[in-house]
Amino acid sequence: MKKILLPLLALMAALQFGPARASSEGIPWDKFPTKRITDVAALQHGAKLFANYCLNCHAASYVRFNRLRDIGLTEPQIKDNLIFTGAKVGDLMTVAMSTKDAKDWFGGAPPDLTLVARSRADAAKGSGSDYLYTYLRTFYRDDSKLTGWDNLAFPTVAMPNVLWELQGQQRALFTEHKDPHDPSQTVRVFTGFEQISPGKMTPAQYNTAVADLVAFMQWMAEPARDQRVRVGVWVMLFLGVLTFIVWRLNAAFWKDVK
């Protein structure tokens, strides 16, 4: 059963991150709480969620497991809590399903998620983190879909809600209005969610968990971000001092020249 289920989920996941145009047709994106990116505990929790719910089908093959030491994890903690295969701590974060098998079975491999938090940015709607934060919180039950799920941020998404046990199940409520561009047509306008069954987490807890997961994916997309910012500050200070010195040297050099 697992041999059938995992490839099926991989296919659905691959369809999830299809052309960006599909996601741009959804609702406005919610603002991701950016403070989570600098919270080490949040990043560690996000790494746990990523390893348990995302790394089964999606790879993060531009990051090695031991890079997670940068968020305060030790190698034994990484090995004991985040690696569920025979991979070593120094290996890349890949999945068991090979690219060749994925292409043979489905015609394409599930996309790598290393840079998804950056690649999903939209100038009109927000950052890639905003998209992921909205996407992972707006799944709803829809029996007309093959998987039984749809998503407001990515309408007609082919991936089911893999976090439904944590979030619970909800139904989207819509009202119909006349299309302002074509009065003969109607459009559905989202008005809110109705909870069908509770999850293991309260809505507030689930939102925090998703924020942690997105924070980890944002960190993973650029692990050296904090270091880059720190170095950048020192570079700007150095250039400021250098500019002052050069200015005074220039004034001293030309003071006797008429």
C-alpha positions as CSV (number, residue, x, y, z in Angstrom):
1,M,0.0,0.0,0.0
2,K,2.8,2.4,0.9
3,K,4.5,1.7,-2.5
4,I,1.3,2.9,-4.2
5,L,0.5,5.8,-1.8
6,L,3.9,7.6,-1.8
7,P,4.2,7.8,-5.7
8,L,0.6,9.1,-5.8
9,L,1.3,11.8,-3.2
10,A,4.5,12.6,-5.2
11,L,2.4,13.2,-8.3
12,M,-0.1,15.3,-6.5
13,A,2.8,17.3,-4.9
14,A,4.3,17.8,-8.4
15,L,1.1,19.2,-9.7
16,Q,0.8,21.5,-6.6
17,F,3.8,23.6,-7.6
18,G,2.8,24.0,-11.3
19,P,2.8,27.2,-13.2
20,A,2.8,30.3,-11.0
21,R,-0.2,31.7,-13.0
22,A,-2.5,29.2,-11.3
23,S,-1.7,30.5,-7.8
24,S,-2.0,34.2,-8.9
25,E,-5.7,33.6,-9.6
26,G,-6.4,32.8,-6.0
27,I,-7.2,35.1,-3.0
28,P,-4.8,37.8,-1.7
29,W,-2.0,36.4,0.3
30,D,-1.8,36.8,4.1
31,K,1.2,38.4,5.6
32,F,3.8,35.9,6.9
33,P,5.0,36.8,10.4
34,T,8.6,37.5,9.5
35,K,9.8,37.5,13.1
36,R,9.7,33.7,13.0
37,I,12.7,33.6,10.7
38,T,15.0,34.8,13.5
39,D,13.4,32.5,16.2
40,V,15.7,29.5,16.6
41,A,13.0,27.4,18.3
42,A,10.5,28.2,15.5
43,L,13.1,27.1,12.9
44,Q,13.8,23.8,14.7
45,H,10.1,23.1,14.9
46,G,9.7,24.0,11.2
47,A,12.6,21.6,10.4
48,K,10.7,18.8,12.2
49,L,7.5,19.5,10.3
50,F,9.4,19.6,7.0
51,A,11.1,16.3,7.6
52,N,7.8,14.6,8.6
53,Y,5.4,16.1,6.1
54,C,7.3,17.4,3.1
55,L,10.5,15.4,2.7
56,N,8.6,12.2,1.9
57,C,7.9,13.3,-1.7
58,H,9.8,16.6,-2.2
59,A,13.6,16.9,-2.0
60,A,15.6,19.9,-0.8
61,S,18.7,18.7,-2.6
62,Y,20.7,21.9,-2.4
63,V,20.9,21.7,1.4
64,R,22.7,19.1,3.5
65,F,21.3,17.7,6.7
66,N,24.3,18.9,8.7
67,R,23.6,22.5,7.6
68,L,20.8,22.4,10.2
69,R,23.6,22.9,12.8
70,D,23.2,26.6,11.9
71,I,19.8,26.6,13.6
72,G,21.1,25.1,16.8
73,L,20.7,21.4,16.2
74,T,23.4,18.9,17.0
75,E,24.3,16.0,14.6
76,P,22.8,13.4,17.0
77,Q,19.6,15.4,17.1
78,I,19.5,15.6,13.3
79,K,20.2,11.9,12.9
80,D,17.8,10.8,15.6
81,N,14.9,13.1,14.8
82,L,15.0,14.3,11.2
83,I,16.5,11.4,9.2
84,F,14.2,8.4,8.7
85,T,16.2,6.6,6.0
86,G,19.8,5.3,5.8
87,A,21.1,8.8,4.8
88,K,24.1,10.2,6.7
89,V,24.1,13.6,8.4
90,G,26.4,15.0,5.7
91,D,24.1,13.9,2.8
92,L,21.9,16.1,0.8
93,M,18.2,16.3,1.7
94,T,17.0,14.0,-1.0
95,V,14.1,11.5,-1.3
96,A,14.1,7.8,-2.0
97,M,12.2,8.2,-5.3
98,S,14.7,8.8,-8.1
99,T,14.1,11.4,-10.8
100,K,14.2,8.6,-13.4
101,D,11.5,6.6,-11.7
102,A,9.4,9.7,-11.2
103,K,9.6,10.5,-14.9
104,D,8.8,6.9,-15.9
105,W,5.8,6.8,-13.6
106,F,4.4,10.3,-13.9
107,G,6.2,12.1,-16.7
108,G,7.9,14.5,-14.3
109,A,9.6,14.6,-10.9
110,P,8.1,16.5,-7.8
111,P,9.8,19.9,-7.7
112,D,12.6,20.5,-5.3
113,L,11.6,22.8,-2.4
114,T,14.9,24.3,-1.5
115,L,14.2,27.6,-3.1
116,V,10.4,27.6,-3.2
117,A,10.1,30.3,-0.5
118,R,11.9,32.7,-2.9
119,S,10.7,31.5,-6.3
120,R,7.1,32.0,-5.4
121,A,7.3,35.7,-4.8
122,D,4.8,37.9,-6.6
123,A,5.3,41.6,-7.0
124,A,1.6,42.3,-6.7
125,K,0.7,39.9,-3.8
126,G,3.8,39.5,-1.7
127,S,6.8,37.3,-0.9
128,G,7.1,33.5,-1.4
129,S,6.7,33.1,2.3
130,D,3.4,35.0,2.2
131,Y,2.3,32.6,-0.5
132,L,3.3,29.4,1.4
133,Y,1.8,30.8,4.6
134,T,-1.5,31.4,2.9
135,Y,-1.5,28.2,0.8
136,L,-0.9,25.8,3.8
137,R,-3.8,27.4,5.7
138,T,-6.5,27.6,3.0
139,F,-7.1,24.0,2.1
140,Y,-10.8,23.1,2.2
141,R,-12.9,20.0,1.5
142,D,-14.4,19.7,-2.0
143,D,-15.9,16.4,-2.9
144,S,-16.0,17.4,-6.6
145,K,-12.2,17.1,-6.7
146,L,-10.3,13.9,-7.2
147,T,-8.5,14.2,-3.9
148,G,-11.4,15.6,-2.0
149,W,-9.5,18.9,-1.4
150,D,-9.1,22.3,-3.0
151,N,-7.2,25.4,-2.1
152,L,-8.0,29.1,-2.1
153,A,-4.5,30.3,-2.8
154,F,-4.1,27.7,-5.6
155,P,-7.5,26.9,-7.0
156,T,-8.0,23.4,-8.5
157,V,-4.8,22.3,-6.8
158,A,-4.1,18.5,-7.3
159,M,-2.4,18.0,-4.0
160,P,-4.5,17.0,-0.9
161,N,-4.0,18.7,2.5
162,V,-1.2,16.6,4.0
163,L,-1.6,18.6,7.3
164,W,-5.3,18.0,7.7
165,E,-4.8,15.9,10.9
166,L,-3.2,18.9,12.5
167,Q,-5.6,21.5,11.1
168,G,-8.8,19.5,10.9
169,Q,-11.3,19.7,8.0
170,Q,-13.0,22.9,6.9
171,R,-15.4,23.9,4.2
172,A,-15.1,27.1,2.2
173,L,-18.2,29.4,2.0
174,F,-18.9,31.3,-1.1
175,T,-21.6,33.8,-2.3
176,E,-22.5,34.4,-5.9
177,H,-22.4,37.8,-7.5
178,K,-22.9,39.2,-11.0
179,D,-19.7,39.5,-12.9
180,P,-19.0,43.3,-13.2
181,H,-17.5,42.7,-16.6
182,D,-20.3,40.5,-17.9
183,P,-23.7,40.8,-16.1
184,S,-24.9,37.6,-17.7
185,Q,-22.3,35.7,-15.7
186,T,-21.9,35.1,-12.0
187,V,-18.7,34.9,-9.9
188,R,-18.1,33.2,-6.6
189,V,-16.8,35.3,-3.8
190,F,-15.2,33.7,-0.8
191,T,-16.8,34.7,2.5
192,G,-15.1,32.5,5.1
193,F,-14.5,29.0,6.4
194,E,-16.8,26.6,8.3
195,Q,-15.1,24.0,10.5
196,I,-16.3,20.5,9.8
197,S,-14.1,18.5,12.2
198,P,-11.4,19.7,14.6
199,G,-7.7,18.8,14.2
200,K,-5.1,18.0,16.8
201,M,-4.3,21.7,17.0
202,T,-6.4,24.7,17.7
203,P,-6.6,27.3,14.8
204,A,-4.0,29.5,16.6
205,Q,-1.7,26.6,17.2
206,Y,-2.0,25.5,13.6
207,N,-1.2,29.0,12.3
208,T,1.9,29.1,14.5
209,A,3.0,25.6,13.2
210,V,2.6,26.7,9.6
211,A,4.5,29.9,10.3
212,D,7.3,27.7,11.8
213,L,7.3,25.5,8.7
214,V,7.4,28.5,6.3
215,A,10.1,30.1,8.4
216,F,12.3,27.0,8.0
217,M,11.6,26.9,4.2
218,Q,12.6,30.6,4.1
219,W,15.8,29.9,6.0
220,M,16.5,26.9,3.8
221,A,16.2,29.0,0.7
222,E,19.1,31.2,2.0
223,P,20.8,29.8,5.0
224,A,23.5,32.5,5.0
225,R,21.0,35.3,5.1
226,D,21.8,36.4,8.7
227,Q,25.5,36.2,8.0
228,R,25.1,38.3,4.8
229,V,23.2,40.9,6.7
230,R,25.8,41.1,9.4
231,V,28.6,41.4,6.9
232,G,26.7,43.9,4.9
233,V,26.4,46.2,7.9
234,W,30.2,46.1,8.5
235,V,30.8,46.7,4.8
236,M,28.6,49.8,4.8
237,L,30.3,51.1,8.0
238,F,33.8,50.5,6.4
239,L,32.7,52.3,3.2
240,G,31.4,55.2,5.2
241,V,34.7,55.6,7.1
242,L,36.7,55.2,3.9
243,T,34.6,57.8,2.1
244,F,35.3,60.3,4.9
245,I,39.0,59.6,4.8
246,V,39.2,59.9,1.0
247,W,37.2,63.2,1.2
248,R,39.6,64.7,3.7
249,L,42.7,63.5,1.8
250,N,41.3,65.0,-1.4
251,A,40.7,68.3,0.4
252,A,44.3,68.2,1.8
253,F,45.8,67.4,-1.6
254,W,44.1,70.2,-3.5
255,K,44.2,72.9,-0.8
256,D,47.3,74.6,-2.3
257,V,46.2,74.3,-5.9
258,K,44.6,77.4,-7.3
